[in-house]
């Protein structure tokens, strides 16, 4: 999966009219007020990671984060206040920003107004995303305490992902008590076709009824084989055929702590499919095989289908992609003998693919064979594009049954505007398929920022990739914004969009609990396990609207019929004062089920 994405927005109702993608451009700040920064000096800082920060003119800075830091606050700029601020003052931060992540269509920025020293009390703490087009952002807030000149600072931080961005026209205007909060413009986020009653949504829901359901014909017979009239039959799903999944950290299965037990409990009630978040990736698996294996074994025992992520992440820029020791050794060998170095690297990669697939053969349903070839292609640059086909063939040799995927980001995200990335991914799939690589599925990530995608655009993109005739999985979904109502609305519409497309067979969230999520704001459950609005959306659709629970009564011929969502079922028959249960499956072709009662 790609690296850390962060962003935030202000409150937005669920039922707004459709608007353009990206941030809705706020109106101008009203006159009056005092700029508490007043053109103050930009002070760059880099505590970890690698970045260059330049200021081509006063009030503007250009950033290139080449190596991300562990924390957003490790890299940034600060501007000290030059005017006093009183507790309760109404302020508004205004700036213009643009950018692009090295691994995502957007750049991500965290802005705070804080005490310049311990305990760094923050009156403003907002994160947001910026696209390649420069846009103006406005965030009003109230001061939580009083600050003398120089005792507060605006800090703009951006260290936790590799990215390039430009920020300019920075103002922090203090209106004191001359304005009300609602009088100030503010950045709000929305997406096209978000409005209630949108035609696309009604069409998608109708399509779901058609493609995700099947006919169930029940016949209840007594022990002698005669029809049983007026039998009450409770029909209830026990498992969905569609895969509603989540990423899980493998270390959640290594100890029986109360929080781990709660995590597993929620996992089992909300999902039927799981991806090991990090412990099957090359670097972590090479250092610790036990943790990932234990997690997979637990999941399989509990009836989950499991997804392997990933075999090769072919970039040299980060140890998460490729083991650092191998990169360094390859560099030494290449300096001595380039051709022998390439042969060595090819064998190392082949050994990784074969050993990992053999280790988990029979346990994993799917494998991401290669991850993010658009941004991470160092190995292909060295060995040639054909090595991708080789890896797919080796994965098939190591595990004859796993479905093999190419996985990438930037296909549905970013309003679906990164056509170059989309074309590149399409062409890589075609190349692997045309050259005999046993690719069995298409993995499309789904890490959204403030640039949320029109569902109609998503459907068109999916239609294009469906021409390969391969199943499509949404492998890494999250929507990480402060506005929980908009987050819930987009979660709902993404679920409807993707569940309605006939080529999609899985929707996988990249985590669900705030304390165990790479982007805490993207979680469904808060730290105390209270449900956010997006959790309620998930439960309403996945566990309610799209979950069949029906009561039917047989006619004089002992028969009853209904339609249900595809999956596994239990039918409980009550007749003659007795109750008996039967298990059956409902495939796409429908099910004719004979329920013969025991004497």
C-alpha positions as CSV (number, residue, x, y, z in Angstrom):
1,X,0.0,0.0,0.0
2,X,1.2,3.6,-0.4
3,X,2.6,5.8,2.3
4,X,0.9,8.0,4.8
5,X,-1.9,10.2,3.6
6,X,-3.5,12.8,5.8
7,X,-6.1,15.5,5.3
8,X,-9.1,17.1,6.9
9,X,-12.2,19.1,6.1
10,X,-14.9,21.1,7.9
11,X,-18.4,20.0,8.6
12,X,-20.7,19.2,5.7
13,X,-24.2,17.8,5.7
14,X,-24.9,14.5,4.0
15,X,-27.4,15.9,1.5
16,X,-25.6,18.7,-0.4
17,X,-26.0,19.4,-4.0
18,X,-23.3,18.1,-6.3
19,X,-20.3,20.4,-6.7
20,X,-17.0,20.1,-8.4
21,X,-14.4,17.8,-7.0
22,X,-11.6,19.0,-4.7
23,X,-12.1,21.6,-2.0
24,X,-15.0,24.0,-2.6
25,X,-13.3,27.3,-3.1
26,X,-14.1,29.5,-0.1
27,X,-15.1,33.1,-0.5
28,X,-12.7,35.9,0.4
29,X,-12.0,36.7,4.0
30,X,-14.0,39.8,5.1
31,X,-12.1,43.1,5.7
32,X,-10.8,44.0,9.1
33,X,-8.7,42.0,11.4
34,X,-5.0,41.8,11.9
35,X,-2.5,39.4,10.4
36,X,-0.8,38.0,13.5
37,X,2.1,36.7,11.3
38,X,2.5,40.0,9.3
39,X,5.0,38.5,6.9
40,X,7.0,36.9,9.6
41,X,10.1,34.8,8.7
42,X,9.6,31.3,7.5
43,X,11.8,29.0,9.6
44,X,12.3,25.5,8.0
45,X,13.0,22.5,10.3
46,X,13.9,18.9,9.5
47,X,14.1,16.5,12.5
48,X,14.0,13.3,10.5
49,X,13.7,12.2,6.9
50,X,15.1,14.2,4.0
51,X,13.6,17.3,2.5
52,X,14.6,20.5,0.7
53,X,12.7,23.6,1.6
54,X,13.2,26.8,-0.3
55,X,11.6,30.2,-0.2
56,X,11.8,31.8,-3.7
57,X,10.0,34.9,-2.3
58,X,8.6,36.2,1.0
59,X,5.6,34.2,2.1
60,X,6.1,31.4,-0.3
61,X,7.9,28.1,0.2
62,X,8.6,25.1,-2.1
63,X,9.1,21.7,-0.5
64,X,10.4,18.4,-1.8
65,X,10.3,15.6,0.8
66,X,12.4,12.8,-0.7
67,X,12.5,10.5,2.3
68,X,9.5,10.6,4.7
69,X,9.9,10.9,8.4
70,X,8.2,8.9,11.1
71,X,6.0,11.8,12.1
72,X,4.3,14.6,10.3
73,X,5.9,17.2,12.6
74,X,9.4,16.2,11.8
75,X,9.6,18.3,8.7
76,X,8.0,21.7,8.1
77,X,8.2,25.4,8.5
78,X,7.1,27.6,11.4
79,X,6.3,31.3,11.4
80,X,6.3,33.1,14.8
81,X,3.5,35.4,15.7
82,X,4.2,39.1,15.9
83,X,0.9,40.3,17.2
84,X,-0.8,39.4,20.5
85,X,-3.7,36.9,20.6
86,X,-6.3,36.8,23.4
87,X,-8.2,33.7,24.5
88,X,-11.4,33.4,22.6
89,X,-10.3,35.5,19.7
90,X,-11.6,34.4,16.3
91,X,-8.9,33.8,13.7
92,X,-8.7,32.4,10.2
93,X,-5.8,30.7,8.5
94,X,-5.7,31.4,4.8
95,X,-3.1,30.0,2.3
96,X,-2.8,28.8,-1.2
97,X,-1.4,25.3,-1.8
98,X,-0.7,22.8,-4.6
99,X,1.3,19.6,-4.8
100,X,1.6,15.9,-5.5
101,X,2.6,12.9,-3.5
102,X,5.3,10.7,-4.8
103,X,3.0,7.8,-4.2
104,X,-0.4,9.5,-4.4
105,X,-2.2,12.0,-6.6
106,X,-2.3,14.5,-3.7
107,X,0.1,16.2,-1.3
108,X,-0.9,16.3,2.4
109,X,-0.4,19.2,4.8
110,X,-0.9,19.6,8.6
111,X,-1.3,23.1,9.9
112,X,-1.3,24.0,13.6
113,X,-1.4,27.3,15.5
114,X,0.2,26.5,18.9
115,X,2.1,27.7,21.9
116,X,5.7,28.1,21.0
117,X,7.0,25.7,23.7
118,X,5.7,23.1,26.1
119,X,3.0,21.9,26.2
120,X,2.5,23.2,22.7
121,X,-1.2,23.9,23.2
122,X,-2.9,23.9,19.8
123,X,-5.8,26.2,19.0
124,X,-5.8,25.0,15.4
125,X,-4.8,21.5,14.2
126,X,-6.1,20.7,10.7
127,X,-4.8,18.4,8.0
128,X,-5.8,18.7,4.4
129,X,-4.8,17.6,0.9
130,X,-3.8,19.7,-2.1
131,X,-3.8,18.7,-5.7
132,X,-1.7,19.8,-8.7
133,X,-3.8,22.9,-9.2
134,X,-3.2,25.7,-6.8
135,X,-6.2,26.3,-4.5
136,X,-7.0,28.6,-1.7
137,X,-7.8,27.2,1.8
138,X,-9.4,28.9,4.7
139,X,-9.8,27.5,8.2
140,X,-11.4,29.6,11.0
141,X,-10.9,28.8,14.6
142,X,-10.9,30.3,18.1
143,X,-7.8,30.8,20.3
144,X,-7.8,28.5,23.3
145,X,-5.5,30.8,25.3
146,X,-3.7,34.1,25.2
147,X,-0.4,34.6,23.5
148,X,2.0,37.4,23.7
149,X,3.9,38.3,20.5
150,X,6.4,35.6,19.7
151,X,4.8,33.1,22.1
152,X,2.8,31.4,19.4
153,X,3.6,30.1,16.0
154,X,1.9,28.7,12.9
155,X,3.5,25.4,12.0
156,X,3.0,23.8,8.6
157,X,4.2,20.2,8.7
158,X,4.3,17.7,5.9
159,X,7.0,15.1,6.8
160,X,5.2,11.8,6.9
161,X,4.9,11.2,3.1
162,X,7.3,11.7,0.2
163,X,5.8,14.6,-1.7
164,X,6.4,17.9,-3.5
165,X,4.3,21.0,-2.7
166,X,4.2,24.8,-2.9
167,X,2.5,27.0,-0.3
168,X,2.0,30.7,-0.6
169,X,-0.1,33.7,0.4
170,X,-0.1,32.7,4.0
171,X,-2.2,34.8,6.4
172,X,-3.4,34.3,9.9
173,X,-6.0,37.0,10.4
174,X,-7.3,37.8,13.9
175,X,-10.8,39.3,14.0
176,X,-10.9,39.2,17.8
177,X,-14.7,39.6,18.6
178,X,-15.6,41.7,15.6
179,X,-16.9,38.7,13.6
180,X,-18.8,35.5,14.3
181,X,-17.5,32.1,13.3
182,X,-20.4,31.5,10.8
183,X,-19.6,34.8,9.1
184,X,-16.2,33.6,7.9
185,X,-15.7,31.6,4.8
186,X,-14.2,28.1,5.2
187,X,-13.0,25.3,3.1
188,X,-15.5,22.5,2.7
189,X,-15.0,19.3,0.8
190,X,-17.6,17.6,-1.4
191,X,-17.7,15.5,-4.5
192,X,-19.9,15.4,-7.7
193,X,-23.1,13.4,-7.5
194,X,-23.2,13.5,-3.8
195,X,-26.8,14.7,-3.5
196,X,-29.6,12.5,-2.2
197,X,-31.7,11.1,-5.0
198,X,-28.8,11.1,-7.5
199,X,-29.7,9.1,-10.6
200,X,-26.4,7.1,-10.5
201,X,-27.2,5.8,-7.0
202,X,-30.7,4.7,-7.8
203,X,-29.3,2.8,-10.9
204,X,-26.5,1.2,-8.8
205,X,-28.9,0.0,-6.1
206,X,-31.2,-1.5,-8.8
207,X,-28.1,-3.2,-10.3
208,X,-27.2,-4.6,-6.9
209,X,-30.6,-6.2,-6.6
210,X,-30.0,-7.9,-10.0
211,X,-26.4,-9.0,-9.8
212,X,-25.8,-9.7,-6.1
213,X,-29.0,-11.7,-5.5
214,X,-30.3,-15.1,-6.5
215,X,-33.5,-17.0,-6.4
216,X,-34.0,-19.6,-3.6
217,X,-36.6,-22.3,-4.1
218,X,-37.3,-24.3,-0.9
219,X,-39.2,-27.5,-0.6
220,X,-39.9,-28.9,2.9
221,X,-40.6,-32.7,3.0
222,X,-41.3,-35.0,5.9
223,X,-39.3,-38.1,6.7
224,X,-41.4,-40.1,4.2
225,X,-40.7,-37.5,1.4
226,X,-44.2,-35.9,1.4
227,X,-44.6,-32.1,1.2
228,X,-45.1,-30.3,4.5
229,X,-47.6,-27.5,4.1
230,X,-47.7,-24.4,6.4
231,X,-44.1,-24.9,7.6
232,X,-42.4,-21.8,8.9
233,X,-39.0,-21.4,7.5
234,X,-36.5,-18.8,8.8
235,X,-33.8,-18.2,6.1
236,X,-30.7,-16.3,7.2
237,X,-27.3,-15.6,5.7
238,X,-24.3,-16.9,7.5
239,X,-21.7,-15.6,5.1
240,X,-21.7,-13.2,2.2
241,X,-20.3,-14.5,-1.2
242,X,-18.9,-11.0,-1.8
243,X,-15.7,-10.2,0.2
244,X,-16.1,-7.4,2.7
245,X,-12.6,-7.2,4.2
246,X,-10.1,-5.2,6.1
247,X,-6.4,-5.0,6.6
248,X,-5.2,-6.4,10.0
249,X,-1.9,-5.9,11.8
250,X,-0.5,-9.4,12.3
251,X,0.6,-8.6,15.9
252,X,-3.0,-8.3,16.9
253,X,-3.0,-12.1,16.9
254,X,0.2,-12.7,19.0
255,X,-1.2,-12.1,22.5
256,X,-4.5,-12.2,24.4
257,X,-4.6,-8.7,25.7
258,X,-8.1,-7.2,26.2
259,X,-7.7,-4.8,23.3
260,X,-6.5,-7.6,21.0
261,X,-9.5,-9.7,22.0
262,X,-11.9,-6.8,21.3
263,X,-10.2,-6.2,18.0
264,X,-10.8,-9.8,17.0
265,X,-14.4,-9.8,18.1
266,X,-15.2,-6.7,15.9
267,X,-13.2,-8.2,13.1
268,X,-15.3,-11.4,13.1
269,X,-18.7,-9.6,13.3
270,X,-17.9,-7.0,10.6
271,X,-15.7,-8.7,7.9
272,X,-15.3,-12.0,6.1
273,X,-12.0,-11.3,4.4
274,X,-8.6,-10.0,5.6
275,X,-5.3,-8.7,4.3
276,X,-2.2,-9.0,6.5
277,X,-1.1,-5.3,6.7
278,X,2.7,-5.5,6.8
279,X,4.1,-8.8,8.0
280,X,4.0,-10.6,4.7
281,X,5.9,-7.8,3.0
282,X,9.4,-8.8,2.1
283,X,11.4,-6.8,4.7
284,X,9.2,-7.7,7.6
285,X,8.7,-11.3,6.7
286,X,12.5,-11.8,6.2
287,X,13.0,-10.5,9.8
288,X,10.0,-12.3,11.4
289,X,8.2,-15.2,9.8
290,X,6.4,-16.3,12.9
291,X,4.1,-13.3,13.4
292,X,2.7,-13.2,9.9
293,X,2.2,-17.0,9.9
294,X,0.4,-17.0,13.2
295,X,-2.0,-14.3,12.0
296,X,-2.8,-16.2,8.8
297,X,-3.4,-19.4,10.7
298,X,-5.7,-17.7,13.2
299,X,-7.7,-16.1,10.3
300,X,-8.0,-19.3,8.4
301,X,-9.1,-21.2,11.5
302,X,-11.8,-18.6,12.1
303,X,-13.1,-19.0,8.5
304,X,-11.7,-15.9,6.9
305,X,-10.4,-15.9,3.4
306,X,-6.9,-14.2,3.5
307,X,-5.1,-12.0,1.1
308,X,-1.3,-11.8,0.8
309,X,0.3,-8.4,0.5
310,X,2.8,-8.3,-1.2
311,X,5.5,-10.4,-2.9
312,X,7.5,-7.7,-4.7
313,X,7.3,-4.0,-4.1
314,X,9.9,-3.1,-6.7
315,X,11.3,0.2,-5.5
316,X,14.6,1.0,-3.9
317,X,13.5,4.2,-2.1
318,X,12.2,2.8,1.1
319,X,13.0,-0.2,3.2
320,X,9.3,-1.0,3.3
321,X,9.5,-1.6,-0.4
322,X,12.6,-3.6,-0.7
323,X,15.0,-5.0,2.0
324,X,17.7,-2.4,2.6
325,X,20.5,-4.9,2.8
326,X,19.7,-6.3,-0.7
327,X,19.6,-2.8,-2.1
328,X,23.0,-2.0,-0.6
329,X,24.5,-5.4,-1.7
330,X,23.2,-4.9,-5.2
331,X,24.8,-1.5,-5.4
332,X,28.2,-2.9,-4.4
333,X,27.9,-5.8,-6.9
334,X,26.8,-3.5,-9.7
335,X,29.8,-1.3,-9.2
336,X,32.1,-4.3,-9.6
337,X,30.2,-6.2,-12.4
338,X,26.8,-4.9,-13.6
339,X,25.7,-8.1,-15.4
340,X,26.6,-10.4,-12.6
341,X,24.8,-8.0,-10.2
342,X,21.6,-8.2,-12.3
343,X,21.8,-12.0,-12.4
344,X,22.2,-12.0,-8.6
345,X,19.2,-9.6,-8.1
346,X,17.0,-11.7,-10.4
347,X,17.7,-14.8,-8.4
348,X,17.1,-13.0,-5.1
349,X,13.7,-11.8,-6.3
350,X,12.9,-15.2,-7.7
351,X,13.8,-16.9,-4.4
352,X,11.6,-14.4,-2.5
353,X,8.5,-15.1,-4.7
354,X,8.9,-18.9,-4.6
355,X,9.7,-19.1,-0.9
356,X,6.8,-16.9,0.2
357,X,4.2,-18.5,-2.0
358,X,5.3,-22.0,-0.9
359,X,5.2,-21.0,2.7
360,X,1.6,-20.0,2.5
361,X,0.3,-22.3,-0.3
362,X,-3.2,-23.5,0.6
363,X,-3.7,-20.8,3.2
364,X,-4.0,-17.6,1.1
365,X,-6.8,-17.1,-1.4
366,X,-5.0,-14.2,-3.1
367,X,-1.5,-12.7,-3.5
368,X,-0.5,-9.2,-4.6
369,X,2.5,-10.4,-6.7
370,X,3.7,-6.8,-7.5
371,X,2.7,-3.6,-5.9
372,X,2.7,-0.1,-7.4
373,X,4.7,-0.4,-10.5
374,X,4.0,3.1,-11.6
375,X,6.0,4.7,-8.8
376,X,8.2,1.8,-7.9
377,X,10.1,0.4,-10.9
378,X,13.7,0.3,-9.9
379,X,13.9,-3.5,-10.3
380,X,12.3,-3.4,-13.7
381,X,14.7,-0.7,-14.7
382,X,17.5,-3.0,-13.9
383,X,16.1,-6.4,-15.1
384,X,13.7,-5.4,-17.8
385,X,9.9,-5.2,-17.9
386,X,9.7,-9.0,-18.6
387,X,10.7,-9.8,-15.1
388,X,7.1,-9.0,-14.0
389,X,5.9,-11.9,-16.1
390,X,8.6,-14.1,-14.6
391,X,7.4,-13.2,-11.1
392,X,3.8,-14.1,-11.9
393,X,4.9,-17.5,-13.3
394,X,7.0,-18.2,-10.2
395,X,4.1,-17.3,-7.9
396,X,2.0,-19.7,-9.8
397,X,4.7,-22.4,-9.4
398,X,4.9,-21.7,-5.7
399,X,1.1,-21.7,-5.1
400,X,-0.9,-23.3,-7.9
401,X,-4.3,-22.1,-6.5
402,X,-3.9,-18.5,-5.3
403,X,-5.4,-15.8,-7.4
404,X,-2.5,-13.5,-8.5
405,X,-2.9,-9.7,-8.6
406,X,-1.2,-6.6,-9.8
407,X,-2.0,-3.9,-7.3
408,X,-1.7,-0.1,-7.6
409,X,-3.0,3.3,-6.3
410,X,-4.0,6.4,-8.2
411,X,-6.6,4.6,-10.4
412,X,-9.8,5.7,-8.7
413,X,-8.4,8.3,-6.3
414,X,-7.8,12.0,-7.0
415,X,-11.1,12.4,-8.9
416,X,-9.9,9.8,-11.4
417,X,-7.9,12.5,-13.2
418,X,-4.5,10.9,-13.2
419,X,-4.9,9.5,-16.7
420,X,-1.2,8.8,-17.2
421,X,-1.2,6.6,-14.1
422,X,-4.4,4.9,-15.2
423,X,-3.0,4.2,-18.6
424,X,0.3,2.9,-17.2
425,X,-1.5,0.4,-14.9
426,X,-3.8,-0.7,-17.7
427,X,-0.8,-1.3,-20.0
428,X,1.1,-3.2,-17.3
429,X,-1.9,-5.6,-16.9
430,X,-2.1,-6.0,-20.6
431,X,1.6,-6.7,-20.9
432,X,1.6,-9.3,-18.2
433,X,-1.5,-11.0,-19.6
434,X,-0.3,-10.9,-23.2
435,X,3.0,-12.4,-22.4
436,X,1.7,-15.4,-20.5
437,X,1.8,-14.1,-17.0
438,X,-0.9,-15.9,-15.0
439,X,-2.5,-12.7,-13.7
440,X,-5.8,-13.6,-12.1
441,X,-7.1,-10.3,-10.7
442,X,-6.7,-6.5,-10.6
443,X,-6.0,-4.8,-7.3
444,X,-7.1,-1.2,-7.2
445,X,-6.4,0.7,-4.0
446,X,-8.7,3.5,-2.6
447,X,-6.9,6.0,-0.4
448,X,-9.0,9.1,-0.7
449,X,-8.2,12.6,0.5
450,X,-10.2,15.7,0.1
451,X,-10.2,15.0,-3.7
452,X,-13.1,12.6,-3.6
453,X,-14.1,11.0,-6.9
454,X,-17.4,11.2,-8.7
455,X,-19.1,7.8,-8.4
456,X,-20.0,8.0,-12.1
457,X,-16.3,8.5,-13.0
458,X,-15.4,5.5,-10.8
459,X,-17.8,3.3,-12.7
460,X,-16.4,4.4,-16.0
461,X,-12.9,3.6,-14.9
462,X,-14.0,0.2,-13.6
463,X,-15.7,-0.5,-16.9
464,X,-12.4,0.0,-18.7
465,X,-10.5,-2.4,-16.5
466,X,-13.4,-4.9,-16.7
467,X,-12.6,-5.5,-20.3
468,X,-9.7,-7.8,-19.2
469,X,-12.3,-10.2,-17.9
470,X,-10.5,-10.4,-14.5
471,X,-12.0,-9.9,-11.0
472,X,-11.3,-6.5,-9.5
473,X,-10.7,-5.9,-5.8
474,X,-10.8,-2.6,-4.1
475,X,-7.8,-3.5,-1.9
476,X,-7.1,-0.5,0.4
477,X,-10.1,1.7,1.1
478,X,-10.0,4.7,3.5
479,X,-11.3,8.2,3.5
480,X,-9.3,10.3,6.0
481,X,-11.0,13.6,6.6
482,X,-12.1,15.4,9.8
483,X,-15.6,15.8,8.6
484,X,-17.2,12.6,9.8
485,X,-20.5,13.2,8.0
486,X,-18.8,13.6,4.6
487,X,-16.6,10.7,5.4
488,X,-19.7,8.6,6.0
489,X,-21.4,9.9,2.9
490,X,-18.4,9.0,0.7
491,X,-18.1,5.6,2.4
492,X,-21.7,4.9,1.6
493,X,-21.4,5.9,-2.0
494,X,-18.1,4.1,-2.5
495,X,-19.7,0.9,-1.2
496,X,-22.8,1.3,-3.4
497,X,-20.6,2.1,-6.4
498,X,-18.2,-0.8,-6.1
499,X,-20.7,-3.4,-4.9
500,X,-22.9,-2.5,-7.9
501,X,-20.1,-3.2,-10.4
502,X,-20.2,-6.8,-11.7
503,X,-16.5,-7.2,-12.0
504,X,-15.7,-6.2,-8.4
505,X,-15.6,-9.1,-5.9
506,X,-14.1,-7.5,-2.8
507,X,-14.1,-4.3,-0.9
508,X,-11.3,-4.1,1.6
509,X,-10.9,-1.3,4.2
510,X,-7.3,-0.6,5.2
511,X,-8.1,-0.9,8.9
512,X,-11.1,-0.1,11.1
513,X,-10.0,0.9,14.7
514,X,-8.4,4.2,15.5
515,X,-5.7,2.7,17.7
516,X,-4.8,0.2,15.0
517,X,-5.0,2.2,11.8
518,X,-2.2,3.7,9.7
519,X,-4.4,6.9,9.4
520,X,-6.4,7.1,12.6
521,X,-8.9,9.5,11.1
522,X,-9.8,7.0,8.5
523,X,-11.0,4.4,11.1
524,X,-14.6,3.4,11.7
525,X,-14.2,2.9,15.5
526,X,-12.7,5.5,17.9
527,X,-10.1,4.6,20.5
528,X,-12.9,3.7,23.0
529,X,-14.6,1.5,20.3
530,X,-17.5,4.0,19.9
531,X,-18.8,4.0,16.4
532,X,-18.2,6.8,14.0
533,X,-20.8,7.6,11.3
534,X,-18.9,5.6,8.7
535,X,-19.1,2.6,11.0
536,X,-22.9,3.0,11.1
537,X,-22.9,3.2,7.3
538,X,-20.9,0.0,7.1
539,X,-23.2,-1.8,9.5
540,X,-26.4,-0.5,7.8
541,X,-25.4,-1.7,4.3
542,X,-23.0,-4.6,4.8
543,X,-24.8,-6.2,7.8
544,X,-28.3,-5.0,7.3
545,X,-29.5,-3.8,3.8
546,X,-27.2,-6.3,2.0
547,X,-27.8,-9.2,4.4
548,X,-30.8,-11.6,3.9
549,X,-33.0,-12.5,6.8
550,X,-36.4,-13.7,5.8
551,X,-39.4,-15.7,7.1
552,X,-41.4,-17.7,4.6
553,X,-44.3,-20.2,4.9
554,X,-44.7,-23.2,2.7
555,X,-47.8,-23.7,0.6
556,X,-49.8,-26.9,0.2
557,X,-47.1,-28.2,-2.0
558,X,-44.5,-27.7,0.7
559,X,-42.7,-25.1,-1.4
560,X,-41.7,-21.5,-0.7
561,X,-39.5,-19.1,-2.6
562,X,-37.6,-15.9,-2.1
563,X,-34.6,-13.9,-3.3
564,X,-31.5,-13.4,-1.3
565,X,-28.0,-12.1,-1.4
566,X,-25.4,-14.6,-2.7
567,X,-23.7,-16.6,0.0
568,X,-24.1,-19.2,2.6
569,X,-27.3,-19.8,4.5
570,X,-29.0,-21.6,7.3
571,X,-32.7,-22.5,6.9
572,X,-34.6,-23.3,10.1
573,X,-37.9,-25.1,9.7
574,X,-40.6,-25.2,12.3
575,X,-43.3,-27.8,11.7
576,X,-45.2,-30.2,13.8
577,X,-43.8,-28.7,17.0
578,X,-40.3,-29.5,16.0
579,X,-37.4,-27.2,14.8
580,X,-34.7,-28.4,12.4
581,X,-31.9,-26.5,10.7
582,X,-30.2,-27.0,7.3
583,X,-27.2,-25.3,5.7
584,X,-27.1,-24.4,2.0
585,X,-25.3,-22.1,-0.4
586,X,-26.8,-19.6,-2.9
587,X,-24.6,-19.2,-6.0
588,X,-25.3,-16.8,-8.9
589,X,-27.3,-19.5,-10.7
590,X,-29.8,-19.8,-7.8
591,X,-30.5,-22.6,-5.4
592,X,-33.1,-25.3,-5.2
593,X,-33.1,-26.6,-1.7
594,X,-34.8,-29.7,-0.4
595,X,-35.3,-29.6,3.4
596,X,-36.2,-33.2,4.5
597,X,-37.2,-33.3,8.1
598,X,-36.0,-36.1,10.4
599,X,-38.6,-38.1,12.2
